Amino acid sequence: QVQLVESGGGLVQTGGSLRLSCAASGRTISSYAMAWFRQAPGKDREFVATVIWSGGRTKYADSVKGRFTISRDNAKNTVYLQMNSLKPEDTAVYYCAAEGAIDGRVRTTVDEYDYWGQGTQVTVSS
């Protein structure tokens, strides 16, 4: 079992930046694919970004490509999401997810992840 705790959310103006952190415990994440998803009110949870176990491959949703960066520090058992040039449509609860996998396949759907954090709210004001 791996437990995930997100932090770093908050209120920011359009064009601002935030860095989310996802701290894992219970297991080392070095053999886990990690991802960020988000869910706005009344909408389904959607994929934001993922990084494979080694950090050697990432994938982003088209809506955040070029603005968001996912990274991982396996030594600190932590994954990050740097969010720049934020827009009001980025407002959502952001969730960290993990899946035990050491292949090179990127995973972009909710069903592909077994472990989830509780989420952190990001609000971008216009």
Solvent accessible surface area in square Angstrom, and as a share of the most:
residue,aa,sasa,rsa
1,Q,128,0.57
2,V,7,0.04
3,Q,90,0.40
4,L,11,0.05
5,V,86,0.50
6,E,7,0.03
7,S,60,0.39
8,G,39,0.37
9,G,30,0.28
10,G,29,0.28
11,L,134,0.66
12,V,25,0.14
13,Q,139,0.62
14,T,70,0.41
15,G,51,0.49
16,G,21,0.20
17,S,57,0.37
18,L,35,0.17
19,R,132,0.48
20,L,0,0.00
21,S,25,0.16
22,C,0,0.00
23,A,51,0.40
24,A,13,0.10
25,S,60,0.39
26,G,61,0.59
27,R,130,0.47
28,T,78,0.46
29,I,0,0.00
30,S,42,0.27
31,S,46,0.30
32,Y,14,0.05
33,A,3,0.02
34,M,0,0.00
35,A,0,0.00
36,W,0,0.00
37,F,1,0.01
38,R,14,0.05
39,Q,58,0.26
40,A,25,0.19
41,P,123,0.77
42,G,92,0.89
43,K,137,0.58
44,D,123,0.64
45,R,72,0.26
46,E,80,0.36
47,F,28,0.12
48,V,0,0.00
49,A,0,0.00
50,T,1,0.01
51,V,3,0.02
52,I,15,0.08
53,W,92,0.32
54,S,61,0.39
55,G,33,0.32
56,G,67,0.64
57,R,125,0.45
58,T,57,0.33
59,K,93,0.39
60,Y,40,0.15
61,A,21,0.16
62,D,121,0.63
63,S,65,0.42
64,V,0,0.00
65,K,119,0.50
66,G,82,0.79
67,R,33,0.12
68,F,6,0.02
69,T,73,0.42
70,I,6,0.03
71,S,50,0.32
72,R,34,0.13
73,D,42,0.22
74,N,50,0.26
75,A,103,0.80
76,K,138,0.59
77,N,29,0.15
78,T,15,0.09
79,V,0,0.00
80,Y,31,0.12
81,L,0,0.00
82,Q,59,0.26
83,M,0,0.00
84,N,60,0.31
85,S,58,0.38
86,L,1,0.00
87,K,80,0.34
88,P,53,0.33
89,E,121,0.54
90,D,0,0.00
91,T,36,0.21
92,A,2,0.02
93,V,41,0.23
94,Y,0,0.00
95,Y,31,0.12
96,C,0,0.00
97,A,0,0.00
98,A,0,0.00
99,E,32,0.14
100,G,46,0.44
101,A,15,0.11
102,I,116,0.59
103,D,64,0.33
104,G,37,0.36
105,R,122,0.45
106,V,27,0.15
107,R,18,0.07
108,T,40,0.23
109,T,69,0.40
110,V,57,0.33
111,D,135,0.70
112,E,46,0.21
113,Y,9,0.03
114,D,100,0.52
115,Y,52,0.20
116,W,71,0.25
117,G,11,0.11
118,Q,114,0.50
119,G,11,0.11
120,T,18,0.10
121,Q,88,0.39
122,V,0,0.00
123,T,47,0.27
124,V,7,0.04
125,S,42,0.27
126,S,133,0.86
